[in-house]
Amino acid sequence: MFKSSTPKKTILIIGGSFGGLTAIQYLNSSFNVILVDRKQFFEYTPNYPFTLFDPNYIDGMTVSLQDFAKTHKCQFIQGTLVQLLKDKALIKQSNEEILDVLFDYCIISTGSQYASSIKPENEIKTIQQRKEQIIQQIQNLQNYKKVLVVGGGPVGVEIAGVLSDHYKNLKVHLWNRSQELLYSFPEKSRILADQILKNQGVLIEYNKEVNQLPLTEFDQVFDCRGNIYAPSFMIGEFQQCKSYFEILIQNKIKINKQNQQDVDSQGRILVDEYCRLTNHKNIFCIGDACLTPNNESKMCYNAAIQGQFTGQNIISLEKNSKSLKKLEGTANVFLITVNKQNAIQCFGNRVSQTSTSNKHSLQNKAIKSLQGSCFYSFVSSFSRRMIILISGCQKKKQPQSVNKQS
Ligand SMILES: Cc1cc2nc3c(=O)[nH]c(=O)nc-3n(C[C@H](O)[C@H](O)[C@H](O)COP(=O)(O)OP(=O)(O)OC[C@H]3O[C@@H](n4cnc5c(N)ncnc54)[C@H](O)[C@@H]3O)c2cc1C
């Protein structure tokens, strides 16, 4: 059993990425903070497509969580959350031992998974393993003749864009379930994406449904049909929606039934307007892993904003303040890389072409502040800059939900 020896209350943060690391900034001086992640590093996901140009790019987009913990005065445990209880988490470590960690508050920021190695899978634990995986991917692409990208959301457009730009001998096919790319984005961005990809030689087929993968006629299929949510640790004390419940039973996972639903049919953890589980007032969920009443787009700046405001709300709760901040809707902000030099920029309804240098500079600021002790600048360089950029369009339109499925 792991129990803090300090008189401070303990906050357990599961998931060291945009949401979890931002929350730590607001909590580490008042609480004993324990960070748990199954891998040893943070990866700046939005710039993954640039690694397909150059594997060394990964060096600049990762930070060791152990180093982060040192500079941010918290404790890091590498392990996987396997079961969450109301005041205790069971963490499976690399030696297969289960560690019980007691907490006063818990923030779940376990994000989402992505198929086709676009985000590091469960087996990837170190930066070195991730780099080797990317080098292998590049070697394969150099020998491939024909690949398929399934899904024309922002991630599918990015992957088809960088592959067609960089691998000149490769035929890139893109199949999209609907009749336009980027279907939840403004019309101008859909037209731009179609034009740019076609100019780069991508063979786009619309209204094409994929029922079964892999498809053997292609050397590789990049499955870009959206986020995958799998909070299998939400068992026992938590209530699952019926279809998720059936998946757990199929996998022989024991569950108890309660009245209130905590996990929806896709596996997203349901929270209230304070990012809090309805039945468990000391447990919060932020970022990709949750479904809030606003159903925000699954984006890193939304995860960071939720981390910031949850951190502030927990401090208010400790001060017995009755006025907690409520989540506000945000506009969609996306920089969609289409080739080495260019990205399509969407701020709410405003669409333009921009240089990818904006994406590199956002990453550099975020990484520098994670490496130093000045975490505040991570939030300000990332979330605040985005808030300022979107503030003009925020009031004009209700947020749309970005569903990355094709
Ligand atoms: C290719 C691509 C491009 C993108 N581009 C953009 C963009 O331009 N702009 C934008 O805003 N968003 C973009 N996104 C979305 C953005 O990356 C996500 O919204 C963001 O990463 C979510 O952050 P998070 O903190 O919720 O979780 P994640 O980043 O998903 O991190 C979750 C963390 O939890 C850990 N974890 C998970 N389960 C467990 C467990 N059981 N036990 C312990 N640890 C666990 C994981 O190892 C991981 O470190 C992009 C996504 C992709 C895939």
The ligand as a MOL file (V3000), in Angstrom:
LIG
                    3D

  0  0  0     0  0            999 V3000
M  V30 BEGIN CTAB
M  V30 COUNTS 53 58 0 0 0
M  V30 BEGIN ATOM
M  V30 1 C -2.3740 12.7630 -35.2320 0
M  V30 2 C -3.1130 13.6530 -34.2650 0
M  V30 3 C -3.0910 15.0360 -34.4370 0
M  V30 4 C -3.7540 15.8800 -33.5400 0
M  V30 5 N -3.6870 17.2290 -33.7520 0
M  V30 6 C -4.2600 18.0680 -32.8620 0
M  V30 7 C -4.1650 19.4930 -33.0320 0
M  V30 8 O -3.5990 19.9900 -34.0170 0
M  V30 9 N -4.7160 20.2870 -32.0850 0
M  V30 10 C -5.3510 19.7750 -30.9920 0
M  V30 11 O -5.8140 20.5450 -30.1510 0
M  V30 12 N -5.4760 18.4320 -30.8130 0
M  V30 13 C -4.9450 17.5750 -31.7130 0
M  V30 14 N -5.0690 16.2080 -31.5370 0
M  V30 15 C -5.8130 15.6880 -30.3630 0
M  V30 16 C -4.9330 15.6900 -29.0990 0
M  V30 17 O -3.7220 15.0200 -29.3390 0
M  V30 18 C -5.6800 15.0210 -27.9460 0
M  V30 19 O -6.9040 15.6870 -27.7800 0
M  V30 20 C -4.8520 15.1140 -26.6510 0
M  V30 21 O -3.6760 14.3420 -26.7680 0
M  V30 22 C -5.6770 14.6280 -25.4560 0
M  V30 23 O -4.9170 14.8170 -24.2960 0
M  V30 24 P -5.2530 14.0190 -22.9490 0
M  V30 25 O -4.4160 14.6440 -21.8770 0
M  V30 26 O -6.7140 13.9600 -22.7390 0
M  V30 27 O -4.8060 12.4980 -23.1980 0
M  V30 28 P -3.7100 11.7550 -24.0690 0
M  V30 29 O -2.8340 12.7100 -24.7960 0
M  V30 30 O -4.4200 10.7190 -24.8370 0
M  V30 31 O -2.8010 11.0640 -22.9490 0
M  V30 32 C -3.2940 10.0980 -22.0610 0
M  V30 33 C -2.1520 9.6230 -21.1790 0
M  V30 34 O -2.6680 8.6720 -20.2610 0
M  V30 35 C -1.8360 7.5200 -20.2090 0
M  V30 36 N -2.7160 6.3870 -19.8620 0
M  V30 37 C -3.7900 5.9420 -20.5600 0
M  V30 38 N -4.3910 4.9230 -19.9230 0
M  V30 39 C -3.6870 4.7200 -18.7930 0
M  V30 40 C -3.8160 3.7990 -17.7000 0
M  V30 41 N -4.8190 2.8800 -17.6210 0
M  V30 42 N -2.8990 3.8530 -16.7020 0
M  V30 43 C -1.8930 4.7710 -16.7410 0
M  V30 44 N -1.7350 5.6530 -17.7420 0
M  V30 45 C -2.6180 5.6400 -18.7550 0
M  V30 46 C -1.2320 7.4310 -21.6010 0
M  V30 47 O -0.0050 6.7280 -21.5900 0
M  V30 48 C -1.0460 8.9130 -21.9510 0
M  V30 49 O 0.1940 9.4160 -21.5300 0
M  V30 50 C -4.4500 15.3370 -32.4410 0
M  V30 51 C -4.4900 13.9330 -32.2570 0
M  V30 52 C -3.8500 13.0840 -33.1620 0
M  V30 53 C -3.9130 11.5980 -32.9530 0
M  V30 END ATOM
M  V30 BEGIN BOND
M  V30 1 1 1 2
M  V30 2 1 2 3
M  V30 3 2 2 52
M  V30 4 2 3 4
M  V30 5 1 4 5
M  V30 6 1 4 50
M  V30 7 2 5 6
M  V30 8 1 6 7
M  V30 9 1 6 13
M  V30 10 2 7 8
M  V30 11 1 7 9
M  V30 12 1 9 10
M  V30 13 2 10 11
M  V30 14 1 10 12
M  V30 15 2 12 13
M  V30 16 1 13 14
M  V30 17 1 14 15
M  V30 18 1 14 50
M  V30 19 1 15 16
M  V30 20 1 16 17
M  V30 21 1 16 18
M  V30 22 1 18 19
M  V30 23 1 18 20
M  V30 24 1 20 21
M  V30 25 1 20 22
M  V30 26 1 22 23
M  V30 27 1 23 24
M  V30 28 2 24 25
M  V30 29 1 24 26
M  V30 30 1 24 27
M  V30 31 1 27 28
M  V30 32 2 28 29
M  V30 33 1 28 30
M  V30 34 1 28 31
M  V30 35 1 31 32
M  V30 36 1 32 33
M  V30 37 1 33 34
M  V30 38 1 33 48
M  V30 39 1 34 35
M  V30 40 1 35 36
M  V30 41 1 35 46
M  V30 42 1 36 37
M  V30 43 1 36 45
M  V30 44 2 37 38
M  V30 45 1 38 39
M  V30 46 1 39 40
M  V30 47 2 39 45
M  V30 48 1 40 41
M  V30 49 2 40 42
M  V30 50 1 42 43
M  V30 51 2 43 44
M  V30 52 1 44 45
M  V30 53 1 46 47
M  V30 54 1 46 48
M  V30 55 1 48 49
M  V30 56 2 50 51
M  V30 57 1 51 52
M  V30 58 1 52 53
M  V30 END BOND
M  V30 END CTAB
M  END
